[in-house]
Each structure stands twice: as structure tokens, then as C-alpha cells.
Amino acid sequence: MQQQVIVIGGGPAGMMAAIAAASCGETTLLLEKNEKLGKKLFITGKGRCNLTNDCDQDTFLKNVVHHAQFMYSSISRFDHTRLMDFITDQGCRLKVERGHRVFPVSDKSSDIIKAFERGLGRYGVEVRLNTPVESIVTECGKAVGVKLENEQVIRGEKIIVATGGLSYRSTGSDGWGLKTARRLGHDIVPCRPSLVGLKTKENWPQKVQGIALKNVEVTLVHRKKKLRTERGEMLLTHFGVSGPLILTDSAYMDRPASEYHLILDFKPALTEKQLDQRIQREIRANENKQIVHAVASLLPKKLIPVLLDLADVDQLKKANQITKGERQRMIGALKHQVLTIEDFCDINTAIVTSGGVNVKEINPKTMASKKIEHLYFAGEILDVDALTGGFNIQIAATTGYVAGMRS
Ligand SMILES: Cc1cc2nc3c(=O)[nH]c(=O)nc-3n(C[C@H](O)[C@H](O)[C@H](O)COP(=O)(O)OP(=O)(O)OC[C@H]3O[C@@H](n4cnc5c(N)ncnc54)[C@H](O)[C@@H]3O)c2cc1C
């Protein structure tokens, strides 16, 4: 029997849910409060939309930081190949870049949104824009419809909430769905920013803000426990640190962020002994220069005086007067630079929200609520989040798809 399916939220999760429901022959209504669909999708991947990741299932699950197990069954039903085929079938060609990241050939996120819109049209989904849902109507523990801000009630047999997390609120994800889920009796795992910059107690990064460091090694430490070490790129900023390595670290942290610190190794390819030999070589070759100029090739130019300061070495001292102790302090500053985390940057600036509707209360095969009949959740509103690389949109599309399908 045909059902009336109501999907709240026109991001990737909601659009995919609506398309899946309509493809099963349901009468499907997609309600979006913004004047257009996919406002957040538009800014993804720096405007290019890293749609998904062309990797095997194990790799996908390894990149899901919280509740990978919950995704196990749904990703088997709708993985990246299904999403890529769907988008391609709607006329948007895709390409795979470094790290198996998938983008539209045009490098325009708007083409991904157009592909979703074409799918919605093709399957006959009714889309209502400028339509904020105010509440979900329940009767005897069952979801039976939605109430709009203009007081109108629309009844439906299946209600799918895909209203996103808490970041970039201007795109529409303002936490309405989370509040609503709580009001309906769902446990909400406290939300925090993920894939976000980190504020540091030390203010030296501020002095050299804008410098991008390549091939550095960062170790994330919680209290005294080393959690992870990775080499790559990071950015020094006006608030502390950001860039790929730091965004990833933020995903593995929790509140309070002040219990964490980072250890930076600016020269991970060299042992302490090798670095000492290198510094001595530079000193011999530039013995009459001031140390700040003598070791200029070691780091980006602006960083050298800051590092010497951190090592408590007078930058104006002549290279040939540098003592062994001073060299040792320089090596310490280069290989064990500690940055104390003060806090995450604001959740509004985060790429993704960690936390959300507790997945213990959701059926992983269908995304149905175990608390309220006929109610479903999909996308970032769930307490599932992943690293960068296209995994978060894939989570949205996958959970949206299974939520929309007839169970
Ligand atoms: C800057 C940035 C870059 C990113 N880049 C990538 C990337 O390249 N690859 C990747 O995988 N992920 C990326 N992400 C993450 C990804 O965009 C999100 O995880 C994904 O959009 C979540 O999809 P969603 O459908 O669950 O929620 P959203 O995309 O947030 O959509 C939710 C929708 O619900 C609507 N809504 C909310 N409340 C109501 C209501 N009461 N009534 C009606 N409608 C409502 C909102 O207006 C919104 O349109 C990025 C995120 C950001 C912020």
C-alpha cells in the first residue's frame, strides 16, 4: 500500500531519503526551510564537493570515528559505488583524486546539488522550500505527521528527520532536529565540534599565523597517554592550529579539550643526532652570521626567530658562539614542541558535529527510531561522524537511503 512519506531537511541525507522512498512508489514530500536545497552541500570540499571516497568497505569503516559498527549494515546496502552511480545517472560526471576522494568533473558542488534535484524530479518527489517544520505530531507513541510554522499539520505514515548537526548554522543546521528528538524521548549524545581548528594556550602560532607546515609530525596526547601520531600538513593561525593533521586530531578528542596537548616535530625525517649534525653543518658554513640567519634553511624564514625564542637562544648571537647546550635546546624546540590545547574552535566553524541522536536507539538496518514508531533519522543528526575524505556525505547518503527504503 502506498504511504505518505515526509522527509524533513533538504541536505544530502534528506534528498537521498526522499529519492529512495519515492523510488519504492511512496508519495513523498520533502520539506526544507531554506529557499533552496543543499545549502551546506554547496560549500563542501571548498565549493567542489568531495562527494564520497572510492575505497573498500573496511577503509570506509576505519574512517568513521564514532560508531562505525552502526554503519556496517547500511553501507553494505548503499556504498560509494551506489552513490556514484546514482549521481552519474543524473548526468553529473565524477572523477577520483588523491586519497580516493571523489569530486564532480566540473569541480562545482552545484552540479552535485543539481544531480540530486534531477533525481527528486525523476521520482516525483514533491519539494516544498521555505517550509520550516515546527514540530512532529505524535499519537499514542507513533509519529503521525508534522506541524509547520504556519500551524498547518501534514499527516504521514513515515516521518524522516534529516536536519543535520550544529555547524555552519547559516546553512540551516541549527539543531532543531536534535531538540525535537530529545523532546520525543531520545537520548542525545552531547554535541561537540569535530574536524575543527584548535585554540592553543601558547600564543607563538599567532605571531606566525598563515604559515603552512608540510611534512611535520604531530602527536596527540590525552593527559599522559599518546593517542596518535601522524605526518602531514598543518597550519599556524591567529587562534592556534588548524590544517589537515589538526582537523583529524580534533575528531579523536572529547570535552574537555584542555586535557589534551600536541607534540610537534618539525623535522620528523631526522633523528636528534642527525638534526644536531645538520645544525652543526649550517653553523660551520655560516660561522660569522647571526644564528637566526645561519640556520635559515631549517624552517620557513618567519618561524626561525620564534623557534630560537622558544629555545631561549639569542637570535643575534653569532653562529660560532652557539654552545652545545643551546644546540640541544634548539633540537628540543624543533622535535618536541608542546602545544597546550585550550579548546576546540567554535562548533559553528566545524566541518562536522560529533554527537547527536544516540544510535543505540536507532535500528541500524532501517534508521527507524526504537522509541517512536514511524519515526526515522538520517545524516549528521545521528551520533556518527567520520574523517575528511568524502566520508561524511557518504554517511548522510547511506543513512538517508536506508531510511527512505520500504522496510
Ligand atoms: C565547510 C564544510 C565543508 C564540508 N566538506 C565536506 C566534503 O567535502 N565531503 C564530505 O563528505 N562532507 C563534508 N562536509 C560535511 C557534510 O557537508 C555534512 O556532513 C552533510 O552535509 C550532512 O548532511 P545532512 O543532510 O545530514 O545535513 P545538512 O546538509 O546540514 O542538511 C540539513 C538540512 O535540514 C534543513 N532543516 C533544518 N531544520 C529544519 C526544519 N525545522 N524544517 C525544515 N528543514 C530543516 C536545513 O536547512 C538543511 O538544509 C562539510 C561540511 C562543512 C561545514
The ligand as a Gaussian input file, in Angstrom:
#p B3LYP/6-31G(d) Opt

LIG

0 1
 C       32.598000      23.784000       5.230000
 C       32.202000      22.339000       5.141000
 C       32.795000      21.524000       4.190000
 C       32.441000      20.177000       4.133000
 N       33.000000      19.414000       3.144000
 C       32.668000      18.108000       3.060000
 C       33.158000      17.310000       1.988000
 O       33.818000      17.804000       1.061000
 N       32.835000      15.978000       1.997000
 C       32.058000      15.409000       2.978000
 O       31.824000      14.201000       2.953000
 N       31.498000      16.172000       3.959000
 C       31.774000      17.498000       4.001000
 N       31.200000      18.271000       4.967000
 C       30.210000      17.644000       5.899000
 C       28.867000      17.462000       5.180000
 O       28.529000      18.647000       4.498000
 C       27.752000      17.128000       6.156000
 O       28.135000      16.039000       6.958000
 C       26.458000      16.795000       5.404000
 O       26.013000      17.917000       4.686000
 C       25.356000      16.339000       6.367000
 O       24.201000      16.134000       5.626000
 P       22.736000      16.191000       6.269000
 O       21.792000      16.034000       5.133000
 O       22.663000      15.269000       7.402000
 O       22.616000      17.659000       6.886000
 P       22.664000      19.093000       6.184000
 O       23.451000      19.060000       4.947000
 O       23.083000      20.032000       7.260000
 O       21.152000      19.369000       5.784000
 C       20.143000      19.558000       6.760000
 C       19.022000      20.348000       6.128000
 O       17.896000      20.369000       7.013000
 C       17.262000      21.640000       6.932000
 N       16.471000      21.875000       8.136000
 C       16.928000      22.014000       9.398000
 N       15.896000      22.223000      10.258000
 C       14.764000      22.205000       9.513000
 C       13.380000      22.350000       9.821000
 N       12.965000      22.556000      11.072000
 N       12.484000      22.287000       8.815000
 C       12.896000      22.083000       7.534000
 N       14.178000      21.944000       7.192000
 C       15.116000      21.985000       8.158000
 C       18.444000      22.588000       6.786000
 O       18.050000      23.847000       6.279000
 C       19.378000      21.816000       5.867000
 O       19.151000      22.115000       4.517000
 C       31.495000      19.629000       5.030000
 C       30.878000      20.465000       5.962000
 C       31.228000      21.808000       6.015000
 C       30.550000      22.694000       7.031000

